[in-house]
Amino acid sequence: MPIVTVQQGPRTVELKRELVARITDAFVDAYKIPADSVQVWIQETGPESWGSGGKLTADN
């Protein structure tokens, strides 16, 4: 059973729904497995809780 973890900033439910569907479809197509065997976990972090290039994303 594949488990996919997506780490990202906050997104709408509609966007997350589409992402989960597309990731699931990719595994079904590539591995020839049933869709219900694919798990997608979305971990969202606000811009005040991650940084890049030495700066918080919230400060950009």
Secondary structure, 3 states (H helix, E strand, C coil): CCEEEEEECCCCHHHHHHHHHHHHHHHHHHHCCCHHHCEEEEEECCHHHCEECCEEHHHC
